Amino acid sequence: MSCCGLFGFQRNSVNPSKKMSQGVADIAVVGLAVMGQNLILNMNDHGFVVCAYNRTVEKVDRFLANEAKGTKIVGARSIQEMINSLKSPRRVMLMVQAGKAVDDFIEQLVPLLSNGDIIIDGGNSDYKDSQRRYHYLKQKGLYYIGTGVSGGEEGARYGPSIMPGGSLEAWPFVKDIFQSISAKVENEPCCDWVGTDGAGHFVKMVHNGIEYGDMQLICEAYDIMLNSLDLDLNEIGNIFTEWNKTELDSFLIEITANILKYKENGEFVLPKIKDSAGQKGTGKWTAIESLDYGIPVTLIGESVFARCLSSLIGERANASKVLHGPANTKYAGDKKEFVEAIRKALYASKIISYAQGFMLLKEAAKKHSWNLNYGGIALMWRGGCIIRSQFLGNIKSAFDKNPNLENLLLDEFFTQEIHKCQDSWRKVVSQGVLLGVPLPCFSTALAFYDGYRSKRLPANLIQAQRDYFGAHTYELLSNPGVYVHTNWTGHGGNVSSSAYTA
């Protein structure tokens, strides 16, 4: 069984062995940027014949003469030539910029393809675009797969995490290719079918949102060690190296240690980098979807806002001259103990981030009738991708024990881990406040935890306020399901507002 388990789909509508003799290539890849080139080379390494195509034909020639020299990779200098090179059913994978470019290529491909041919979008597309393309191509008699591909340049070349969704009928025709080139964890491929229409790209979107959160949490840990403990970059780098031997073992912790210690011409590179973070939008999409679905994915949202705040570099420079923080910005206690507290705070906050991400996946599955395998998704992320980490195995175990688990925090393992870290977590957040170090994601993670574990929240006052100024009504604990309005001032009427959600 593959790393994502069985999804319970019927797969008897196609014959994976169906092929025509005129083509030579198993699959075509459109787009020869970093990800496209490395996926092609990866496929070639695993015995598949790939046709490479790029709108700028010179890129095809350069690729064949350099990176692809001596391989079985073939090139095409027109879309028609690419189509003619393919075995049937034809498989065309688009590795182009998300958005209009994908739609433009689809429109060029549709007239040249036959019933049962497959278009694969391997870019960072919005899942709603994937839903639309799935239905559009279905009407044309074509199959569509929208697949997340994570792992960056190295992952694409040697084994990414691949998250395919869309036309289930197409899965048998791409399964061998995708699972062969994907990363492996305990000999299981980090790739399996996710679900229909836009499910693959939704799962990739959540992955990227969690990635945003992980990166910001690591930055906050680095920041408080640098500015409040006065540790140098080598010392902090060594701390991250040691952390990578603990529960925090992950790709991002590993590369952070390397970045911190990296020098050119005897000088650290990190301090020379402008502190304004870029973003391509997938973290923002995750935050927007969480608002639309009413799921409190607060940590990912805060990580997006942190990047937005970092971009206000000129304003921050001016503000730093006039807005003052606490007089004491240095931690006066035992540094070694506080470093361990930071590690535990990072671990606890990371658990919250993943718990929130899976909350969003569960809500989307309900809305779109996706049969998501949450343990399988966790295992898909254990290898090849940017958020690959040791404790994803614990997430898989949690969902294996209880496929209907309401929230990761309610699994015995994660409950115990949070309890072990809680005192340290609170210490770090409170010290950050006292020392004037911004810890937006550490703080929002703790606030979510305290809110989630609260049997009662002050939302009853919000309901009373809404009813007071807008006659929006409220429910009484003694009579649930019945909405009432109170004339709070004695001057209002008895007519209540109609119900709506926003």
LINHUNOR-V577212 format. One record per residue. SS is DSSP state (h for helix, s for strand, l for the rest). PHI is phi as a letter, one per 40 degrees, with the letter a starting at -180 (* if undefined). OMEGA is omega as a letter, one per 40 degrees, with the letter a starting at -180 (NA if undefined). Layout:
{{SS & PHI & OMEGA} {SS & PHI & OMEGA}}
//
This chain:
{{l & * & a} {l & c & a} {l & c & i} {l & b & i} {l & g & a} {l & c & a} {l & b & i} {l & g & a} {l & c & i} {l & c & a} {l & b & a} {l & b & a} {l & c & a} {l & b & i} {l & b & a} {l & d & a} {l & c & a} {l & c & i} {l & a & i} {l & b & a} {l & c & a} {l & c & a} {l & c & i} {l & b & a} {s & c & i} {l & c & a} {s & a & i} {s & b & i} {s & b & i} {s & b & i} {l & h & a} {l & b & i} {l & c & a} {h & d & a} {h & c & a} {h & c & a} {h & c & a} {h & c & i} {h & c & i} {h & c & a} {h & c & i} {h & c & i} {h & c & i} {h & c & i} {h & d & a} {l & c & i} {l & g & i} {l & c & i} {l & c & a} {s & b & i} {s & b & a} {s & c & i} {s & b & i} {l & a & a} {l & d & i} {l & c & a} {h & c & a} {h & d & i} {h & c & i} {h & c & a} {h & c & i} {h & c & a} {h & c & a} {h & c & a} {h & c & a} {l & b & a} {l & d & a} {l & c & a} {l & c & i} {l & g & i} {l & b & i} {l & c & a} {l & c & i} {s & b & a} {s & b & i} {l & b & a} {l & b & i} {l & a & i} {h & c & i} {h & c & i} {h & c & i} {h & c & i} {h & c & a} {h & c & a} {l & c & a} {s & c & i} {l & c & i} {l & b & e} {l & c & a} {l & c & i} {s & b & a} {s & b & a} {s & b & a} {s & c & i} {l & b & a} {l & b & a} {l & c & a} {l & c & i} {l & h & a} {h & c & a} {h & d & i} {h & c & i} {h & c & i} {h & c & i} {h & c & i} {h & d & a} {h & c & i} {h & c & a} {h & c & a} {h & d & a} {l & c & a} {l & c & a} {l & c & a} {l & b & i} {l & d & i} {l & g & i} {l & c & a} {s & b & i} {s & b & a} {s & b & i} {s & b & a} {l & b & i} {l & c & i} {l & c & a} {l & c & i} {l & c & a} {h & c & i} {h & c & i} {h & c & i} {h & c & i} {h & c & a} {h & c & a} {h & c & i} {h & d & a} {h & c & i} {h & c & a} {h & c & i} {h & c & i} {h & c & a} {l & c & a} {l & g & a} {l & b & i} {s & b & a} {s & b & i} {s & b & i} {s & b & a} {s & b & i} {s & c & i} {s & b & a} {s & b & i} {l & i & i} {h & g & a} {h & c & a} {h & c & i} {h & c & i} {h & d & a} {h & c & a} {h & b & i} {l & i & i} {s & c & i} {s & c & a} {s & b & a} {s & b & a} {s & c & i} {s & a & i} {s & h & a} {l & c & a} {h & d & a} {h & c & a} {h & c & a} {h & d & a} {h & c & a} {h & c & a} {h & b & a} {h & d & a} {h & c & i} {h & c & a} {h & c & a} {h & c & i} {h & c & a} {h & c & a} {s & c & i} {l & c & i} {s & b & i} {s & b & a} {l & f & i} {l & g & i} {s & b & a} {s & c & i} {l & c & a} {s & a & i} {l & a & a} {l & c & a} {l & c & a} {s & i & a} {s & c & a} {l & f & a} {l & c & a} {h & c & a} {h & c & a} {h & c & i} {h & c & i} {h & c & i} {h & c & i} {h & c & i} {h & c & i} {h & d & a} {h & c & i} {h & c & i} {h & c & i} {h & d & i} {h & d & a} {h & c & i} {h & d & a} {h & c & i} {h & c & i} {h & d & i} {h & c & i} {h & c & i} {h & c & i} {h & c & i} {h & c & a} {h & c & a} {h & c & i} {h & c & a} {h & c & a} {h & c & a} {h & b & i} {l & b & i} {l & f & i} {l & c & i} {l & c & a} {h & c & i} {h & c & i} {h & c & i} {h & c & i} {h & c & i} {h & c & i} {h & c & i} {h & c & i} {h & c & i} {h & c & i} {h & d & a} {l & c & i} {l & c & a} {l & b & i} {l & c & a} {l & c & i} {l & d & a} {s & a & i} {h & c & a} {h & c & i} {h & c & a} {h & c & a} {h & c & i} {h & c & i} {h & d & a} {h & c & a} {h & c & a} {h & c & a} {h & c & a} {l & c & i} {s & b & i} {s & b & a} {l & f & i} {l & g & a} {s & b & i} {s & c & a} {l & c & a} {h & d & a} {h & c & a} {h & c & a} {l & c & i} {l & c & a} {l & c & i} {l & b & a} {l & c & i} {l & c & i} {l & a & a} {l & b & i} {l & h & a} {h & c & i} {h & c & i} {h & c & i} {h & d & a} {h & c & i} {h & c & i} {h & c & i} {h & c & i} {h & c & i} {h & c & i} {h & c & a} {h & c & a} {l & g & a} {l & b & a} {l & c & i} {l & c & a} {h & c & a} {h & c & i} {h & c & i} {h & d & a} {h & c & i} {h & c & i} {h & c & i} {h & c & i} {h & c & i} {h & c & i} {h & c & i} {h & c & a} {h & c & a} {l & c & i} {l & c & a} {h & c & i} {h & c & i} {h & c & a} {h & c & i} {h & c & i} {h & c & a} {h & c & a} {h & c & a} {h & c & a} {h & b & a} {l & b & a} {l & b & i} {l & b & a} {l & c & i} {l & c & a} {l & b & a} {l & b & a} {l & b & i} {l & c & a} {l & c & a} {l & c & a} {l & c & a} {h & c & a} {h & c & i} {h & c & a} {h & c & i} {h & d & i} {h & c & i} {h & c & i} {h & c & i} {h & d & a} {h & c & i} {h & c & i} {h & c & i} {h & c & a} {h & c & a} {h & c & i} {h & c & i} {h & d & i} {h & c & a} {h & d & a} {h & c & i} {h & d & i} {h & c & i} {h & c & i} {h & c & i} {h & c & i} {h & c & i} {h & c & a} {h & c & i} {h & c & i} {h & c & i} {h & c & i} {h & c & a} {h & c & a} {h & b & a} {l & f & i} {l & c & i} {l & c & a} {l & c & i} {l & b & a} {h & c & i} {h & c & i} {h & c & i} {h & c & i} {h & d & a} {h & c & i} {h & d & a} {l & c & a} {l & c & a} {l & b & i} {l & g & a} {l & c & a} {l & c & a} {l & c & a} {l & d & a} {s & a & a} {l & c & a} {l & c & i} {h & c & i} {h & c & i} {h & c & i} {h & c & i} {h & d & i} {h & c & a} {h & c & a} {h & c & i} {h & c & i} {h & c & a} {l & a & a} {l & d & a} {l & b & a} {l & d & a} {l & c & a} {l & a & i} {h & d & a} {h & c & a} {h & c & i} {l & c & a} {h & d & a} {h & c & a} {h & c & i} {h & d & a} {h & c & a} {h & c & i} {h & c & i} {h & c & i} {h & c & a} {h & c & a} {h & d & a} {h & c & i} {h & c & i} {h & d & a} {h & c & i} {h & c & a} {h & c & a} {h & c & a} {h & c & i} {h & c & i} {h & d & i} {h & c & a} {h & c & a} {h & c & i} {l & g & i} {l & c & a} {l & c & i} {l & b & a} {h & c & a} {h & c & i} {h & d & a} {h & c & a} {h & c & i} {h & c & i} {h & c & i} {h & c & i} {h & c & a} {h & d & a} {h & c & i} {h & c & a} {h & c & a} {l & c & a} {l & c & i} {l & c & i} {l & b & i} {l & b & a} {l & c & a} {h & c & i} {h & c & i} {h & c & i} {h & d & i} {h & c & i} {h & c & i} {h & c & i} {h & c & i} {h & c & a} {h & c & a} {h & c & a} {h & b & a} {l & f & a} {l & c & i} {l & g & i} {s & a & i} {s & b & i} {s & c & i} {l & d & a} {l & c & a} {s & a & a} {s & c & i} {s & g & i} {s & b & a} {s & b & a} {s & b & i} {l & b & i} {l & b & i} {l & c & a} {l & c & a} {l & b & a} {l & g & a} {l & b & a} {l & c & i} {l & c & a} {l & b & a} {l & c & a} {l & b & i} {l & c & i} {l & c & a} {l & c & i} {l & a & i} {l & b & a} {l & a & NA}}
//
